[in-house]
Amino acid sequence: MTPQPRPDAGAAVKAADRAHVFHSWSAQDLIDPLAVAGAEGSYFWDYDGTRYLDFTSGLVFTNIGYQHPEVVAAIQEQAGRMTTFAPAFAVEARSEAARLIAGRTPGDLDKIFFTNGGADAVEHAVRMARLHTGRPKVLSAYRSYHGGTQQAVNLTGDPRRWASDSGSAGVVRFWAPFLYRSRFYAETEEQECARALEHLETTIRFEGPATIAAIVLESVPGTAGIMVPPPGYLAGVRELCDTYGIVFVLDEVMSGFGRTGEWFAADLAGVVPDLMTFAKGVNSGYVPLGGVAISPRIAETFARRPYPGGLTYSGHPLACAAAVATIGVMEREGVVENARNLGRTVLGPALAALAERHPSVGEVRGVGMFWALELVRSRETREPLVPYNAAGEENAPMAAFAAAAKRNGLWPFVNMNRTHIVPPCTVTEAELKEGLAALDAALTVADTYTV
């Protein structure tokens, strides 16, 4: 679609937004939201007709891009047949979505509990683990994000938690592996993995294994920095959970449904958790949907004992119809394979080449269509381009970088001192190269802040 300028319509949308919409994660008087007129595939555009290549996938959810006609048609067809129905009934779209999801989850995760999104999926996974074990504590990692609801945000290991941290959520945090900023003085991935596992086991022993219900980890941490775990780490956590009778929960809200070039990032490690959360890419965010994939061991706990939790709209027919269509599109169009192949042959090598040219890039890391550039003032000292949790003037270098990307037609995903490269998994090689050229130009701005 060719964007047509409609500035008067854009002004009206913007005025209504500023008068009435209360935006998440924002100081309301300090934001200037872009008024979006439309979107298609890997692009969206504003009311002035300016088009942007979306390297954010919305919020890492439009895995098949915007407005895929087959998914739009499936939602329309479902709306004409059965717009909604209560979750206690067996409904065709819900049953089929659960069957298709269970057919792709790792191992024997064959039961699906539907939610409305990722945060409530995490909430329910933790509740299931606590009820299954009868234990109160949950372990989660620093440098993590698990959602904005009360339990999920208290599991989160970054500054978004601080304002809501009750100090009584039963959460104990530990350091997961991240070699570039190692907490374990490691020099190799092998050392980082071994020392991170030793640290985790020490944490378990000192907290008391009999008090710990679950360990919750993102299979690949997302907004905290896209830090792919070193080989053996997730398998090592699985072993620790088995040793101490702890439920292993993998959060695949961001990393699932093709994002890493596999259906789920757990497949990269060959690991099967006890519970796995998902959302976002399950239906490309077209209608809100999330869920928990449940192992037989956990499901058996609630075979004769009611599970005390549910949601009015869980497994909503429109959302489930979108999921069925999305999974079908992913299969027919080879979306998972596209993410894997372009990540390996185009995106990864191109980002490495950018790092060679730009002193502001300290590290490139990622897999599939899930990458991050760590931006620094100095490669030698690894000083971040902006301080941890920077705001205002302290964050000026990242703000300047983001503005430069937008001027070049690229909508970036920036978080603290990182930029994430997370285009739709349906992105083409030509679109990747277009985005990389814009990223190259924006990095010259970040370079001006290096020493």
URCOR-V594651 format. One record per residue. N is the residue number from 1. D_LAST is the distance of its C-alpha to the last C-alpha in Angstrom with 2 decimals. Layout:
n = [N:N]
d_last = [D_LAST:D_LAST]
This chain:
n = [1:2:3:4:5:6:7:8:9:10:11:12:13:14:15:16:17:18:19:20:21:22:23:24:25:26:27:28:29:30:31:32:33:34:35:36:37:38:39:40:41:42:43:44:45:46:47:48:49:50:51:52:53:54:55:56:57:58:59:60:61:62:63:64:65:66:67:68:69:70:71:72:73:74:75:76:77:78:79:80:81:82:83:84:85:86:87:88:89:90:91:92:93:94:95:96:97:98:99:100:101:102:103:104:105:106:107:108:109:110:111:112:113:114:115:116:117:118:119:120:121:122:123:124:125:126:127:128:129:130:131:132:133:134:135:136:137:138:139:140:141:142:143:144:145:146:147:148:149:150:151:152:153:154:155:156:157:158:159:160:161:162:163:164:165:166:167:168:169:170:171:172:173:174:175:176:177:178:179:180:181:182:183:184:185:186:187:188:189:190:191:192:193:194:195:196:197:198:199:200:201:202:203:204:205:206:207:208:209:210:211:212:213:214:215:216:217:218:219:220:221:222:223:224:225:226:227:228:229:230:231:232:233:234:235:236:237:238:239:240:241:242:243:244:245:246:247:248:249:250:251:252:253:254:255:256:257:258:259:260:261:262:263:264:265:266:267:268:269:270:271:272:273:274:275:276:277:278:279:280:281:282:283:284:285:286:287:288:289:290:291:292:293:294:295:296:297:298:299:300:301:302:303:304:305:306:307:308:309:310:311:312:313:314:315:316:317:318:319:320:321:322:323:324:325:326:327:328:329:330:331:332:333:334:335:336:337:338:339:340:341:342:343:344:345:346:347:348:349:350:351:352:353:354:355:356:357:358:359:360:361:362:363:364:365:366:367:368:369:370:371:372:373:374:375:376:377:378:379:380:381:382:383:384:385:386:387:388:389:390:391:392:393:394:395:396:397:398:399:400:401:402:403:404:405:406:407:408:409:410:411:412:413:414:415:416:417:418:419:420:421:422:423:424:425:426:427:428:429:430:431:432:433:434:435:436:437:438:439:440:441:442:443:444:445:446:447:448:449:450:451]
d_last = [43.86:42.77:41.31:43.48:42.12:43.89:41.98:44.91:45.09:41.36:41.68:44.56:42.69:39.71:42.10:43.97:40.81:39.50:42.99:43.83:41.20:39.42:36.24:34.97:31.76:31.25:31.64:34.37:33.73:30.00:30.36:31.36:32.80:33.23:36.96:37.59:40.66:40.88:39.44:40.52:39.19:35.38:35.14:35.86:36.24:36.61:39.55:38.10:38.28:34.55:34.14:31.26:30.72:30.53:27.89:28.85:32.56:33.44:32.30:32.45:36.20:37.25:37.40:40.03:38.58:40.23:43.98:45.18:48.81:50.40:48.86:49.66:53.20:53.54:52.61:55.10:57.80:57.33:57.45:60.75:62.17:60.95:58.23:57.98:59.86:59.62:57.80:60.92:62.49:62.06:60.63:60.20:56.61:55.56:57.46:56.14:52.50:52.92:54.59:51.88:49.05:50.92:51.44:47.71:46.52:46.11:49.22:51.90:50.08:53.00:53.49:51.41:51.16:49.93:47.78:46.26:42.63:40.13:39.95:43.73:43.87:41.70:43.95:47.02:45.67:45.05:48.50:50.13:48.49:49.59:53.10:53.37:52.40:53.59:50.38:48.09:44.50:41.83:38.68:35.50:31.88:28.75:26.35:29.40:31.14:34.93:35.95:36.68:40.24:41.05:41.20:38.54:35.94:36.85:36.20:32.71:29.89:27.19:27.04:29.57:32.16:31.66:33.81:36.64:36.53:40.11:39.67:42.99:42.25:42.97:39.47:37.79:34.22:32.73:29.55:29.75:27.88:24.23:22.93:19.19:19.38:22.63:24.71:26.89:24.70:25.70:24.48:26.59:27.98:31.37:30.29:28.52:31.71:34.09:32.32:31.89:35.60:36.57:34.67:36.44:39.80:39.33:38.59:41.75:43.86:42.77:43.23:46.60:47.09:50.24:48.29:45.76:46.81:43.82:40.36:38.50:35.57:33.96:34.68:31.14:29.15:28.42:26.47:24.94:22.97:25.47:25.49:28.34:30.20:30.49:33.91:36.57:34.98:37.07:40.11:39.53:39.41:42.61:44.26:43.33:44.79:47.94:48.27:48.10:49.79:46.74:46.35:43.35:41.92:39.43:37.79:37.67:37.40:34.23:34.48:38.17:40.18:38.30:34.69:33.81:36.24:39.02:41.36:39.72:36.70:39.09:40.63:37.51:38.19:41.98:42.32:44.89:44.27:47.11:45.82:43.32:42.14:41.50:41.19:39.04:39.58:43.21:44.25:40.99:41.17:44.07:46.08:44.77:45.57:44.44:46.18:46.57:47.85:50.12:51.44:55.21:54.81:53.28:55.57:58.62:57.84:58.69:61.59:64.18:62.01:60.63:56.89:56.28:53.82:53.64:52.57:54.72:52.83:51.79:52.50:53.07:55.00:52.74:49.63:51.44:52.78:49.25:48.24:51.20:50.35:46.62:47.41:49.91:47.41:44.89:47.63:49.06:45.84:44.10:41.19:40.17:40.35:38.34:35.46:35.68:36.00:33.40:30.89:31.59:32.03:29.92:27.39:26.04:25.68:24.17:21.46:20.70:20.50:18.06:15.78:16.03:14.99:12.14:8.85:9.11:12.36:12.60:16.38:19.37:22.63:26.00:29.51:31.90:30.70:28.59:24.88:21.48:17.86:15.60:12.44:9.33:5.83:5.80:8.98:9.81:10.18:11.00:9.92:11.41:10.09:12.85:14.99:18.23:20.84:18.77:20.88:21.05:18.11:16.06:16.59:15.73:12.92:15.51:18.25:16.72:16.28:19.88:21.25:19.98:21.67:24.84:24.96:25.09:27.93:26.23:26.73:23.93:24.18:21.19:21.38:18.80:15.59:17.63:19.46:22.86:24.72:28.36:30.62:34.39:35.81:37.99:35.11:35.88:33.93:33.86:32.48:29.73:28.72:28.84:26.56:24.10:23.95:23.19:20.52:18.94:18.92:17.54:14.53:13.50:13.20:11.06:8.71:8.32:6.71:3.79:0.00]
